[in-house]
């Protein structure tokens, strides 16, 4: 149960960060759906859209990918 709380905190952190960077390109619901798809294994979607987040988009997308890889057994 504690692990799920950590995952939820990480997801919320990535959500707020990516939404703040991609406000011009995505709505709140689009950003939430994008991060859910990335979290459950569609990482290619994140790599296709990472350039819409400005300078920090690629760096943060690789961080999200590493979080995904470390949380799956």
PQR file of N, CA, C, O and H, with PARSE charges and radii, in Angstrom:
ATOM      1  N   UNK A   1       0.821  -1.190   0.000 -0.4000 1.5000
ATOM      2  CA  UNK A   1       0.000   0.000   0.000 -0.0000 2.0000
ATOM      3  C   UNK A   1       0.871   1.263   0.000  0.5500 1.7000
ATOM      4  O   UNK A   1       0.551   2.243  -0.672 -0.5500 1.4000
ATOM      5  N   UNK A   2       1.968   1.232   0.754 -0.4000 1.5000
ATOM      6  CA  UNK A   2       2.852   2.389   0.798 -0.0000 2.0000
ATOM      7  C   UNK A   2       3.456   2.656  -0.577  0.5500 1.7000
ATOM      8  O   UNK A   2       3.692   3.805  -0.951 -0.5500 1.4000
ATOM      9  H   UNK A   2       2.228   0.435   1.300  0.4000 1.0000
ATOM     10  N   UNK A   3       3.703   1.592  -1.318 -0.4000 1.5000
ATOM     11  CA  UNK A   3       4.275   1.736  -2.654 -0.0000 2.0000
ATOM     12  C   UNK A   3       3.315   2.465  -3.590  0.5500 1.7000
ATOM     13  O   UNK A   3       3.746   3.281  -4.404 -0.5500 1.4000
ATOM     14  H   UNK A   3       3.512   0.658  -1.014  0.4000 1.0000
ATOM     15  N   UNK A   4       2.015   2.176  -3.481 -0.4000 1.5000
ATOM     16  CA  UNK A   4       1.029   2.851  -4.319 -0.0000 2.0000
ATOM     17  C   UNK A   4       0.934   4.336  -3.998  0.5500 1.7000
ATOM     18  O   UNK A   4       0.687   5.155  -4.884 -0.5500 1.4000
ATOM     19  H   UNK A   4       1.665   1.513  -2.819  0.4000 1.0000
ATOM     20  N   UNK A   5       1.128   4.677  -2.742 -0.4000 1.5000
ATOM     21  CA  UNK A   5       1.126   6.093  -2.355 -0.0000 2.0000
ATOM     22  C   UNK A   5       2.313   6.806  -2.993  0.5500 1.7000
ATOM     23  O   UNK A   5       2.174   7.929  -3.479 -0.5500 1.4000
ATOM     24  H   UNK A   5       1.329   4.012  -2.022  0.4000 1.0000
ATOM     25  N   UNK A   6       3.470   6.166  -2.996 -0.4000 1.5000
ATOM     26  CA  UNK A   6       4.657   6.758  -3.630 -0.0000 2.0000
ATOM     27  C   UNK A   6       4.427   6.936  -5.129  0.5500 1.7000
ATOM     28  O   UNK A   6       4.779   7.970  -5.695 -0.5500 1.4000
ATOM     29  H   UNK A   6       3.583   5.254  -2.601  0.4000 1.0000
ATOM     30  N   UNK A   7       3.840   5.931  -5.766 -0.4000 1.5000
ATOM     31  CA  UNK A   7       3.544   6.020  -7.208 -0.0000 2.0000
ATOM     32  C   UNK A   7       2.566   7.160  -7.476  0.5500 1.7000
ATOM     33  O   UNK A   7       2.743   7.908  -8.438 -0.5500 1.4000
ATOM     34  H   UNK A   7       3.554   5.090  -5.306  0.4000 1.0000
ATOM     35  N   UNK A   8       1.553   7.300  -6.653 -0.4000 1.5000
ATOM     36  CA  UNK A   8       0.580   8.386  -6.842 -0.0000 2.0000
ATOM     37  C   UNK A   8       1.244   9.757  -6.679  0.5500 1.7000
ATOM     38  O   UNK A   8       0.942  10.687  -7.427 -0.5500 1.4000
ATOM     39  H   UNK A   8       1.410   6.692  -5.872  0.4000 1.0000
ATOM     40  N   UNK A   9       2.137   9.881  -5.713 -0.4000 1.5000
ATOM     41  CA  UNK A   9       2.844  11.154  -5.519 -0.0000 2.0000
ATOM     42  C   UNK A   9       3.735  11.454  -6.719  0.5500 1.7000
ATOM     43  O   UNK A   9       3.781  12.593  -7.185 -0.5500 1.4000
ATOM     44  H   UNK A   9       2.383   9.126  -5.105  0.4000 1.0000
ATOM     45  N   UNK A  10       4.446  10.442  -7.226 -0.4000 1.5000
ATOM     46  CA  UNK A  10       5.284  10.639  -8.417 -0.0000 2.0000
ATOM     47  C   UNK A  10       4.445  11.017  -9.630  0.5500 1.7000
ATOM     48  O   UNK A  10       4.822  11.904 -10.395 -0.5500 1.4000
ATOM     49  H   UNK A  10       4.409   9.517  -6.847  0.4000 1.0000
ATOM     50  N   UNK A  11       3.309  10.349  -9.809 -0.4000 1.5000
ATOM     51  CA  UNK A  11       2.433  10.671 -10.942 -0.0000 2.0000
ATOM     52  C   UNK A  11       1.940  12.110 -10.852  0.5500 1.7000
ATOM     53  O   UNK A  11       1.953  12.836 -11.847 -0.5500 1.4000
ATOM     54  H   UNK A  11       3.002   9.629  -9.187  0.4000 1.0000
ATOM     55  N   UNK A  12       1.510  12.521  -9.673 -0.4000 1.5000
ATOM     56  CA  UNK A  12       1.028  13.903  -9.512 -0.0000 2.0000
ATOM     57  C   UNK A  12       2.139  14.913  -9.775  0.5500 1.7000
ATOM     58  O   UNK A  12       1.902  15.967 -10.367 -0.5500 1.4000
ATOM     59  H   UNK A  12       1.500  11.932  -8.865  0.4000 1.0000
ATOM     60  N   UNK A  13       3.345  14.590  -9.337 -0.4000 1.5000
ATOM     61  CA  UNK A  13       4.465  15.484  -9.591 -0.0000 2.0000
ATOM     62  C   UNK A  13       4.777  15.618 -11.067  0.5500 1.7000
ATOM     63  O   UNK A  13       4.981  16.725 -11.566 -0.5500 1.4000
ATOM     64  H   UNK A  13       3.538  13.734  -8.856  0.4000 1.0000
ATOM     65  N   UNK A  14       4.817  14.483 -11.777 -0.4000 1.5000
ATOM     66  CA  UNK A  14       5.053  14.536 -13.221 -0.0000 2.0000
ATOM     67  C   UNK A  14       3.901  15.235 -13.939  0.5500 1.7000
ATOM     68  O   UNK A  14       4.117  15.974 -14.899 -0.5500 1.4000
ATOM     69  H   UNK A  14       4.652  13.584 -11.372  0.4000 1.0000
ATOM     70  N   UNK A  15       2.672  14.995 -13.466 -0.4000 1.5000
ATOM     71  CA  UNK A  15       1.520  15.624 -14.092 -0.0000 2.0000
ATOM     72  C   UNK A  15       1.605  17.144 -13.998  0.5500 1.7000
ATOM     73  O   UNK A  15       1.437  17.837 -15.002 -0.5500 1.4000
ATOM     74  H   UNK A  15       2.497  14.394 -12.686  0.4000 1.0000
ATOM     75  N   UNK A  16       1.862  17.662 -12.812 -0.4000 1.5000
ATOM     76  CA  UNK A  16       1.940  19.110 -12.636 -0.0000 2.0000
ATOM     77  C   UNK A  16       3.110  19.690 -13.439  0.5500 1.7000
ATOM     78  O   UNK A  16       2.980  20.748 -14.055 -0.5500 1.4000
ATOM     79  H   UNK A  16       1.999  17.100 -11.997  0.4000 1.0000
ATOM     80  N   UNK A  17       4.248  18.996 -13.430 -0.4000 1.5000
ATOM     81  CA  UNK A  17       5.418  19.492 -14.154 -0.0000 2.0000
ATOM     82  C   UNK A  17       5.165  19.543 -15.654  0.5500 1.7000
ATOM     83  O   UNK A  17       5.398  20.570 -16.292 -0.5500 1.4000
ATOM     84  H   UNK A  17       4.354  18.137 -12.930  0.4000 1.0000
ATOM     85  N   UNK A  18       4.687  18.431 -16.220 -0.4000 1.5000
ATOM     86  CA  UNK A  18       4.457  18.401 -17.663 -0.0000 2.0000
ATOM     87  C   UNK A  18       3.322  19.327 -18.067  0.5500 1.7000
ATOM     88  O   UNK A  18       3.386  19.950 -19.127 -0.5500 1.4000
ATOM     89  H   UNK A  18       4.498  17.597 -15.702  0.4000 1.0000
ATOM     90  N   UNK A  19       2.284  19.429 -17.246 -0.4000 1.5000
ATOM     91  CA  UNK A  19       1.194  20.328 -17.598 -0.0000 2.0000
ATOM     92  C   UNK A  19       1.665  21.772 -17.563  0.5500 1.7000
ATOM     93  O   UNK A  19       1.260  22.574 -18.404 -0.5500 1.4000
ATOM     94  H   UNK A  19       2.231  18.922 -16.386  0.4000 1.0000
ATOM     95  N   UNK A  20       2.511  22.114 -16.606 -0.4000 1.5000
ATOM     96  CA  UNK A  20       3.042  23.482 -16.540 -0.0000 2.0000
ATOM     97  C   UNK A  20       3.886  23.801 -17.767  0.5500 1.7000
ATOM     98  O   UNK A  20       3.831  24.915 -18.287 -0.5500 1.4000
ATOM     99  H   UNK A  20       2.840  21.462 -15.922  0.4000 1.0000
ATOM    100  N   UNK A  21       4.661  22.833 -18.228 -0.4000 1.5000
ATOM    101  CA  UNK A  21       5.506  23.070 -19.402 -0.0000 2.0000
ATOM    102  C   UNK A  21       4.721  23.039 -20.710  0.5500 1.7000
ATOM    103  O   UNK A  21       5.081  23.728 -21.664 -0.5500 1.4000
ATOM    104  H   UNK A  21       4.706  21.928 -17.806  0.4000 1.0000
ATOM    105  N   UNK A  22       3.652  22.247 -20.761 -0.4000 1.5000
ATOM    106  CA  UNK A  22       2.915  22.093 -22.014 -0.0000 2.0000
ATOM    107  C   UNK A  22       1.554  22.746 -22.020  0.5500 1.7000
ATOM    108  O   UNK A  22       0.659  22.299 -22.735 -0.5500 1.4000
ATOM    109  H   UNK A  22       3.359  21.687 -19.986  0.4000 1.0000
ATOM    110  N   UNK A  23       1.380  23.790 -21.242 -0.4000 1.5000
ATOM    111  CA  UNK A  23       0.077  24.463 -21.175 -0.0000 2.0000
ATOM    112  C   UNK A  23      -0.416  24.948 -22.528  0.5500 1.7000
ATOM    113  O   UNK A  23      -1.618  24.953 -22.794 -0.5500 1.4000
ATOM    114  H   UNK A  23       2.108  24.153 -20.661  0.4000 1.0000
ATOM    115  N   UNK A  24       0.508  25.352 -23.377 -0.4000 1.5000
ATOM    116  CA  UNK A  24       0.102  25.866 -24.687 -0.0000 2.0000
ATOM    117  C   UNK A  24      -0.327  24.749 -25.638  0.5500 1.7000
ATOM    118  O   UNK A  24      -1.100  24.993 -26.564 -0.5500 1.4000
ATOM    119  H   UNK A  24       1.485  25.349 -23.161  0.4000 1.0000
ATOM    120  N   UNK A  25       0.164  23.526 -25.420 -0.4000 1.5000
ATOM    121  CA  UNK A  25      -0.092  22.426 -26.350 -0.0000 2.0000
ATOM    122  C   UNK A  25      -1.171  21.464 -25.868  0.5500 1.7000
ATOM    123  O   UNK A  25      -1.803  20.801 -26.691 -0.5500 1.4000
ATOM    124  H   UNK A  25       0.792  23.328 -24.667  0.4000 1.0000
ATOM    125  N   UNK A  26      -1.405  21.366 -24.544 -0.4000 1.5000
ATOM    126  CA  UNK A  26      -2.319  20.360 -23.998 -0.0000 2.0000
ATOM    127  C   UNK A  26      -3.259  20.969 -22.972  0.5500 1.7000
ATOM    128  O   UNK A  26      -2.912  21.922 -22.274 -0.5500 1.4000
ATOM    129  H   UNK A  26      -0.892  21.904 -23.876  0.4000 1.0000
ATOM    130  N   UNK A  27      -4.470  20.394 -22.894 -0.4000 1.5000
ATOM    131  CA  UNK A  27      -5.378  20.734 -21.806 -0.0000 2.0000
ATOM    132  C   UNK A  27      -5.054  19.828 -20.618  0.5500 1.7000
ATOM    133  O   UNK A  27      -4.224  18.926 -20.729 -0.5500 1.4000
ATOM    134  H   UNK A  27      -4.751  19.620 -23.461  0.4000 1.0000
ATOM    135  N   UNK A  28      -5.702  20.067 -19.496 -0.4000 1.5000
ATOM    136  CA  UNK A  28      -5.456  19.259 -18.304 -0.0000 2.0000
ATOM    137  C   UNK A  28      -5.831  17.799 -18.554  0.5500 1.7000
ATOM    138  O   UNK A  28      -5.079  16.897 -18.187 -0.5500 1.4000
ATOM    139  H   UNK A  28      -6.376  20.800 -19.405  0.4000 1.0000
ATOM    140  N   UNK A  29      -6.985  17.558 -19.174 -0.4000 1.5000
ATOM    141  CA  UNK A  29      -7.417  16.172 -19.413 -0.0000 2.0000
ATOM    142  C   UNK A  29      -6.522  15.474 -20.435  0.5500 1.7000
ATOM    143  O   UNK A  29      -6.237  14.285 -20.290 -0.5500 1.4000
ATOM    144  H   UNK A  29      -7.597  18.291 -19.473  0.4000 1.0000
ATOM    145  N   UNK A  30      -6.082  16.187 -21.452 -0.4000 1.5000
ATOM    146  CA  UNK A  30      -5.173  15.580 -22.435 -0.0000 2.0000
ATOM    147  C   UNK A  30      -3.842  15.201 -21.791  0.5500 1.7000
ATOM    148  O   UNK A  30      -3.273  14.153 -22.097 -0.5500 1.4000
ATOM    149  H   UNK A  30      -6.314  17.153 -21.569  0.4000 1.0000
ATOM    150  N   UNK A  31      -3.353  16.054 -20.907 -0.4000 1.5000
ATOM    151  CA  UNK A  31      -2.097  15.767 -20.230 -0.0000 2.0000
ATOM    152  C   UNK A  31      -2.242  14.571 -19.296  0.5500 1.7000
ATOM    153  O   UNK A  31      -1.360  13.714 -19.239 -0.5500 1.4000
ATOM    154  H   UNK A  31      -3.815  16.905 -20.659  0.4000 1.0000
ATOM    155  N   UNK A  32      -3.342  14.512 -18.569 -0.4000 1.5000
ATOM    156  CA  UNK A  32      -3.572  13.370 -17.688 -0.0000 2.0000
ATOM    157  C   UNK A  32      -3.635  12.069 -18.459  0.5500 1.7000
ATOM    158  O   UNK A  32      -3.041  11.072 -18.050 -0.5500 1.4000
ATOM    159  H   UNK A  32      -4.059  15.208 -18.615  0.4000 1.0000
ATOM    160  N   UNK A  33      -4.356  12.070 -19.580 -0.4000 1.5000
ATOM    161  CA  UNK A  33      -4.466  10.866 -20.396 -0.0000 2.0000
ATOM    162  C   UNK A  33      -3.113  10.491 -21.015  0.5500 1.7000
ATOM    163  O   UNK A  33      -2.785   9.307 -21.097 -0.5500 1.4000
ATOM    164  H   UNK A  33      -4.839  12.881 -19.913  0.4000 1.0000
ATOM    165  N   UNK A  34      -2.344  11.456 -21.441 -0.4000 1.5000
ATOM    166  CA  UNK A  34      -1.019  11.185 -21.997 -0.0000 2.0000
ATOM    167  C   UNK A  34      -0.124  10.516 -20.960  0.5500 1.7000
ATOM    168  O   UNK A  34       0.552   9.536 -21.272 -0.5500 1.4000
ATOM    169  H   UNK A  34      -2.610  12.417 -21.375  0.4000 1.0000
ATOM    170  N   UNK A  35      -0.110  11.028 -19.737 -0.4000 1.5000
ATOM    171  CA  UNK A  35       0.737  10.446 -18.700 -0.0000 2.0000
ATOM    172  C   UNK A  35       0.242   9.073 -18.257  0.5500 1.7000
ATOM    173  O   UNK A  35       1.055   8.219 -17.902 -0.5500 1.4000
ATOM    174  H   UNK A  35      -0.659  11.824 -19.484  0.4000 1.0000
ATOM    175  N   UNK A  36      -1.058   8.840 -18.268 -0.4000 1.5000
ATOM    176  CA  UNK A  36      -1.570   7.499 -17.949 -0.0000 2.0000
ATOM    177  C   UNK A  36      -1.105   6.498 -18.995  0.5500 1.7000
ATOM    178  O   UNK A  36      -0.675   5.397 -18.651 -0.5500 1.4000
ATOM    179  H   UNK A  36      -1.718   9.533 -18.556  0.4000 1.0000
ATOM    180  N   UNK A  37      -1.185   6.868 -20.266 -0.4000 1.5000
ATOM    181  CA  UNK A  37      -0.728   5.962 -21.331 -0.0000 2.0000
ATOM    182  C   UNK A  37       0.771   5.710 -21.236  0.5500 1.7000
ATOM    183  O   UNK A  37       1.220   4.590 -21.480 -0.5500 1.4000
ATOM    184  H   UNK A  37      -1.534   7.763 -20.546  0.4000 1.0000
ATOM    185  N   UNK A  38       1.549   6.721 -20.889 -0.4000 1.5000
ATOM    186  CA  UNK A  38       2.992   6.533 -20.727 -0.0000 2.0000
ATOM    187  C   UNK A  38       3.269   5.620 -19.534  0.5500 1.7000
ATOM    188  O   UNK A  38       4.119   4.734 -19.608 -0.5500 1.4000
ATOM    189  H   UNK A  38       1.184   7.631 -20.690  0.4000 1.0000
ATOM    190  N   UNK A  39       2.548   5.840 -18.437 -0.4000 1.5000
ATOM    191  CA  UNK A  39       2.776   5.052 -17.224 -0.0000 2.0000
ATOM    192  C   UNK A  39       2.477   3.573 -17.460  0.5500 1.7000
ATOM    193  O   UNK A  39       3.168   2.712 -16.916 -0.5500 1.4000
ATOM    194  H   UNK A  39       1.857   6.560 -18.377  0.4000 1.0000
ATOM    195  N   UNK A  40       1.461   3.267 -18.262 -0.4000 1.5000
ATOM    196  CA  UNK A  40       1.094   1.878 -18.497 -0.0000 2.0000
ATOM    197  C   UNK A  40       1.768   1.274 -19.717  0.5500 1.7000
ATOM    198  O   UNK A  40       1.311   0.247 -20.218 -0.5500 1.4000
ATOM    199  H   UNK A  40       0.900   3.966 -18.704  0.4000 1.0000
ATOM    200  N   UNK A  41       2.833   1.876 -20.205 -0.4000 1.5000
ATOM    201  CA  UNK A  41       3.662   1.199 -21.181 -0.0000 2.0000
ATOM    202  C   UNK A  41       3.740   1.774 -22.579  0.5500 1.7000
ATOM    203  O   UNK A  41       4.460   1.222 -23.411 -0.5500 1.4000
ATOM    204  H   UNK A  41       3.204   2.711 -19.797  0.4000 1.0000
ATOM    205  N   UNK A  42       3.049   2.836 -22.878 -0.4000 1.5000
ATOM    206  CA  UNK A  42       3.118   3.416 -24.220 -0.0000 2.0000
ATOM    207  C   UNK A  42       4.143   4.540 -24.244  0.5500 1.7000
ATOM    208  O   UNK A  42       3.805   5.690 -24.525 -0.5500 1.4000
ATOM    209  H   UNK A  42       2.464   3.284 -22.202  0.4000 1.0000
ATOM    210  N   UNK A  43       5.378   4.211 -23.954 -0.4000 1.5000
ATOM    211  CA  UNK A  43       6.398   5.247 -23.833 -0.0000 2.0000
ATOM    212  C   UNK A  43       6.715   5.912 -25.163  0.5500 1.7000
ATOM    213  O   UNK A  43       7.208   7.040 -25.174 -0.5500 1.4000
ATOM    214  H   UNK A  43       5.653   3.277 -23.726  0.4000 1.0000
ATOM    215  N   UNK A  44       6.449   5.252 -26.286 -0.4000 1.5000
ATOM    216  CA  UNK A  44       6.713   5.892 -27.578 -0.0000 2.0000
ATOM    217  C   UNK A  44       5.851   7.132 -27.765  0.5500 1.7000
ATOM    218  O   UNK A  44       6.255   8.058 -28.469 -0.5500 1.4000
ATOM    219  H   UNK A  44       6.049   4.335 -26.278  0.4000 1.0000
ATOM    220  N   UNK A  45       4.676   7.170 -27.151 -0.4000 1.5000
ATOM    221  CA  UNK A  45       3.809   8.346 -27.238 -0.0000 2.0000
ATOM    222  C   UNK A  45       4.498   9.538 -26.589  0.5500 1.7000
ATOM    223  O   UNK A  45       4.441  10.656 -27.101 -0.5500 1.4000
ATOM    224  H   UNK A  45       4.349   6.417 -26.579  0.4000 1.0000
ATOM    225  N   UNK A  46       5.141   9.291 -25.469 -0.4000 1.5000
ATOM    226  CA  UNK A  46       5.860  10.365 -24.786 -0.0000 2.0000
ATOM    227  C   UNK A  46       7.015  10.891 -25.600  0.5500 1.7000
ATOM    228  O   UNK A  46       7.279  12.093 -25.610 -0.5500 1.4000
ATOM    229  H   UNK A  46       5.187   8.383 -25.053  0.4000 1.0000
ATOM    230  N   UNK A  47       7.705  10.000 -26.285 -0.4000 1.5000
ATOM    231  CA  UNK A  47       8.833  10.442 -27.098 -0.0000 2.0000
ATOM    232  C   UNK A  47       8.366  11.205 -28.333  0.5500 1.7000
ATOM    233  O   UNK A  47       9.084  12.071 -28.832 -0.5500 1.4000
ATOM    234  H   UNK A  47       7.490   9.023 -26.277  0.4000 1.0000
ATOM    235  N   UNK A  48       7.182  10.894 -28.826 -0.4000 1.5000
ATOM    236  CA  UNK A  48       6.638  11.650 -29.956 -0.0000 2.0000
ATOM    237  C   UNK A  48       6.231  13.065 -29.551  0.5500 1.7000
ATOM    238  O   UNK A  48       6.330  13.994 -30.353 -0.5500 1.4000
ATOM    239  H   UNK A  48       6.599  10.189 -28.420  0.4000 1.0000
ATOM    240  N   UNK A  49       5.777  13.229 -28.316 -0.4000 1.5000
ATOM    241  CA  UNK A  49       5.258  14.533 -27.900 -0.0000 2.0000
ATOM    242  C   UNK A  49       6.213  15.330 -27.016  0.5500 1.7000
ATOM    243  O   UNK A  49       5.870  16.436 -26.598 -0.5500 1.4000
ATOM    244  H   UNK A  49       5.697  12.474 -27.665  0.4000 1.0000
ATOM    245  N   UNK A  50       7.387  14.808 -26.722 -0.4000 1.5000
ATOM    246  CA  UNK A  50       8.271  15.494 -25.776 -0.0000 2.0000
ATOM    247  C   UNK A  50       8.773  16.838 -26.284  0.5500 1.7000
ATOM    248  O   UNK A  50       9.153  17.686 -25.477 -0.5500 1.4000
ATOM    249  H   UNK A  50       7.665  13.909 -27.062  0.4000 1.0000
ATOM    250  N   UNK A  51       8.787  17.056 -27.568 -0.4000 1.5000
ATOM    251  CA  UNK A  51       9.292  18.325 -28.099 -0.0000 2.0000
ATOM    252  C   UNK A  51       8.277  19.455 -27.959  0.5500 1.7000
ATOM    253  O   UNK A  51       8.623  20.617 -28.177 -0.5500 1.4000
ATOM    254  H   UNK A  51       8.478  16.367 -28.223  0.4000 1.0000
ATOM    255  N   UNK A  52       7.034  19.143 -27.602 -0.4000 1.5000
ATOM    256  CA  UNK A  52       6.028  20.176 -27.378 -0.0000 2.0000
ATOM    257  C   UNK A  52       6.172  20.836 -26.007  0.5500 1.7000
ATOM    258  O   UNK A  52       5.470  21.801 -25.707 -0.5500 1.4000
ATOM    259  H   UNK A  52       6.752  18.200 -27.425  0.4000 1.0000
ATOM    260  N   UNK A  53       7.087  20.316 -25.170 -0.4000 1.5000
ATOM    261  CA  UNK A  53       7.252  20.811 -23.816 -0.0000 2.0000
ATOM    262  C   UNK A  53       8.404  21.781 -23.665  0.5500 1.7000
ATOM    263  O   UNK A  53       8.767  22.127 -22.541 -0.5500 1.4000
ATOM    264  H   UNK A  53       7.658  19.532 -25.415  0.4000 1.0000
ATOM    265  N   UNK A  54       8.979  22.222 -24.743 -0.4000 1.5000
ATOM    266  CA  UNK A  54      10.067  23.181 -24.673 -0.0000 2.0000
ATOM    267  C   UNK A  54      11.406  22.523 -24.399  0.5500 1.7000
ATOM    268  O   UNK A  54      11.618  21.358 -24.732 -0.5500 1.4000
ATOM    269  H   UNK A  54       8.684  21.940 -25.656  0.4000 1.0000
ATOM    270  N   UNK A  55      12.288  23.265 -23.801 -0.4000 1.5000
ATOM    271  CA  UNK A  55      13.660  22.826 -23.571 -0.0000 2.0000
ATOM    272  C   UNK A  55      13.755  21.648 -22.606  0.5500 1.7000
ATOM    273  O   UNK A  55      14.565  20.744 -22.813 -0.5500 1.4000
ATOM    274  H   UNK A  55      12.116  24.212 -23.530  0.4000 1.0000
ATOM    275  N   UNK A  56      12.939  21.648 -21.558 -0.4000 1.5000
ATOM    276  CA  UNK A  56      13.034  20.612 -20.539 -0.0000 2.0000
ATOM    277  C   UNK A  56      12.209  19.367 -20.856  0.5500 1.7000
ATOM    278  O   UNK A  56      12.281  18.389 -20.112 -0.5500 1.4000
ATOM    279  H   UNK A  56      12.280  22.382 -21.391  0.4000 1.0000
ATOM    280  N   UNK A  57      11.448  19.372 -21.913 -0.4000 1.5000
ATOM    281  CA  UNK A  57      10.595  18.235 -22.262 -0.0000 2.0000
ATOM    282  C   UNK A  57      11.334  16.916 -22.431  0.5500 1.7000
ATOM    283  O   UNK A  57      10.954  15.927 -21.805 -0.5500 1.4000
ATOM    284  H   UNK A  57      11.390  20.167 -22.518  0.4000 1.0000
ATOM    285  N   UNK A  58      12.380  16.864 -23.258 -0.4000 1.5000
ATOM    286  CA  UNK A  58      13.097  15.595 -23.412 -0.0000 2.0000
ATOM    287  C   UNK A  58      13.721  15.090 -22.116  0.5500 1.7000
ATOM    288  O   UNK A  58      13.691  13.888 -21.851 -0.5500 1.4000
ATOM    289  H   UNK A  58      12.689  17.668 -23.767  0.4000 1.0000
ATOM    290  N   UNK A  59      14.279  15.973 -21.312 -0.4000 1.5000
ATOM    291  CA  UNK A  59      14.886  15.556 -20.045 -0.0000 2.0000
ATOM    292  C   UNK A  59      13.848  14.977 -19.103  0.5500 1.7000
ATOM    293  O   UNK A  59      14.076  13.935 -18.490 -0.5500 1.4000
ATOM    294  H   UNK A  59      14.303  16.949 -21.528  0.4000 1.0000
ATOM    295  N   UNK A  60      12.713  15.643 -18.983 -0.4000 1.5000
ATOM    296  CA  UNK A  60      11.666  15.155 -18.098 -0.0000 2.0000
ATOM    297  C   UNK A  60      11.031  13.880 -18.628  0.5500 1.7000
ATOM    298  O   UNK A  60      10.615  13.032 -17.839 -0.5500 1.4000
ATOM    299  H   UNK A  60      12.528  16.490 -19.482  0.4000 1.0000
ATOM    300  N   UNK A  61      10.946  13.723 -19.945 -0.4000 1.5000
ATOM    301  CA  UNK A  61      10.358  12.506 -20.507 -0.0000 2.0000
ATOM    302  C   UNK A  61      11.250  11.307 -20.221  0.5500 1.7000
ATOM    303  O   UNK A  61      10.754  10.221 -19.924 -0.5500 1.4000
ATOM    304  H   UNK A  61      11.284  14.411 -20.586  0.4000 1.0000
ATOM    305  N   UNK A  62      12.552  11.495 -20.309 -0.4000 1.5000
ATOM    306  CA  UNK A  62      13.458  10.399 -19.970 -0.0000 2.0000
ATOM    307  C   UNK A  62      13.356  10.076 -18.478  0.5500 1.7000
ATOM    308  O   UNK A  62      13.483   8.914 -18.094 -0.5500 1.4000
ATOM    309  H   UNK A  62      12.956  12.378 -20.550  0.4000 1.0000
ATOM    310  N   UNK A  63      13.132  11.072 -17.642 -0.4000 1.5000
ATOM    311  CA  UNK A  63      12.932  10.816 -16.216 -0.0000 2.0000
ATOM    312  C   UNK A  63      11.656  10.025 -15.979  0.5500 1.7000
ATOM    313  O   UNK A  63      11.636   9.109 -15.157 -0.5500 1.4000
ATOM    314  H   UNK A  63      13.029  12.016 -17.953  0.4000 1.0000
ATOM    315  N   UNK A  64      10.593  10.370 -16.691 -0.4000 1.5000
ATOM    316  CA  UNK A  64       9.336   9.623 -16.566 -0.0000 2.0000
ATOM    317  C   UNK A  64       9.509   8.189 -17.043  0.5500 1.7000
ATOM    318  O   UNK A  64       8.951   7.265 -16.453 -0.5500 1.4000
ATOM    319  H   UNK A  64      10.609  11.114 -17.360  0.4000 1.0000
ATOM    320  N   UNK A  65      10.274   8.002 -18.102 -0.4000 1.5000
ATOM    321  CA  UNK A  65      10.528   6.656 -18.605 -0.0000 2.0000
ATOM    322  C   UNK A  65      11.310   5.840 -17.583  0.5500 1.7000
ATOM    323  O   UNK A  65      11.008   4.666 -17.365 -0.5500 1.4000
ATOM    324  H   UNK A  65      10.728   8.753 -18.582  0.4000 1.0000
ATOM    325  N   UNK A  66      12.299   6.444 -16.963 -0.4000 1.5000
ATOM    326  CA  UNK A  66      13.082   5.730 -15.950 -0.0000 2.0000
ATOM    327  C   UNK A  66      12.217   5.369 -14.748  0.5500 1.7000
ATOM    328  O   UNK A  66      12.379   4.294 -14.171 -0.5500 1.4000
ATOM    329  H   UNK A  66      12.544   7.398 -17.140  0.4000 1.0000
ATOM    330  N   UNK A  67      11.301   6.256 -14.366 -0.4000 1.5000
ATOM    331  CA  UNK A  67      10.381   5.945 -13.271 -0.0000 2.0000
ATOM    332  C   UNK A  67       9.503   4.763 -13.642  0.5500 1.7000
ATOM    333  O   UNK A  67       9.256   3.882 -12.819 -0.5500 1.4000
ATOM    334  H   UNK A  67      11.170   7.130 -14.835  0.4000 1.0000
ATOM    335  N   UNK A  68       9.033   4.745 -14.886 -0.4000 1.5000
ATOM    336  CA  UNK A  68       8.195   3.640 -15.348 -0.0000 2.0000
ATOM    337  C   UNK A  68       8.976   2.333 -15.326  0.5500 1.7000
ATOM    338  O   UNK A  68       8.464   1.311 -14.869 -0.5500 1.4000
ATOM    339  H   UNK A  68       9.234   5.461 -15.555  0.4000 1.0000
ATOM    340  N   UNK A  69      10.201   2.362 -15.812 -0.4000 1.5000
ATOM    341  CA  UNK A  69      11.000   1.138 -15.851 -0.0000 2.0000
ATOM    342  C   UNK A  69      11.354   0.634 -14.457  0.5500 1.7000
ATOM    343  O   UNK A  69      11.434  -0.574 -14.238 -0.5500 1.4000
ATOM    344  H   UNK A  69      10.617   3.192 -16.183  0.4000 1.0000
ATOM    345  N   UNK A  70      11.564   1.539 -13.521 -0.4000 1.5000
ATOM    346  CA  UNK A  70      11.916   1.130 -12.172 -0.0000 2.0000
ATOM    347  C   UNK A  70      10.725   0.632 -11.371  0.5500 1.7000
ATOM    348  O   UNK A  70      10.904  -0.140 -10.429 -0.5500 1.4000
ATOM    349  H   UNK A  70      11.499   2.521 -13.699  0.4000 1.0000
ATOM    350  N   UNK A  71       9.511   1.053 -11.719 -0.4000 1.5000
ATOM    351  CA  UNK A  71       8.331   0.641 -10.953 -0.0000 2.0000
ATOM    352  C   UNK A  71       7.723  -0.655 -11.450  0.5500 1.7000
ATOM    353  O   UNK A  71       6.955  -1.281 -10.719 -0.5500 1.4000
ATOM    354  H   UNK A  71       9.365   1.680 -12.484  0.4000 1.0000
ATOM    355  N   UNK A  72       8.031  -1.076 -12.651 -0.4000 1.5000
ATOM    356  CA  UNK A  72       7.501  -2.346 -13.174 -0.0000 2.0000
ATOM    357  C   UNK A  72       8.479  -3.463 -12.859  0.5500 1.7000
ATOM    358  O   UNK A  72       9.693  -3.315 -13.000 -0.5500 1.4000
ATOM    359  H   UNK A  72       8.654  -0.567 -13.245  0.4000 1.0000
ATOM    360  N   UNK A  73       7.920  -4.579 -12.432 -0.4000 1.5000
ATOM    361  CA  UNK A  73       8.777  -5.720 -12.091 -0.0000 2.0000
ATOM    362  C   UNK A  73       9.000  -6.605 -13.278  0.5500 1.7000
ATOM    363  O   UNK A  73       9.697  -7.614 -13.173 -0.5500 1.4000
ATOM    364  H   UNK A  73       6.934  -4.699 -12.318  0.4000 1.0000
TER
END
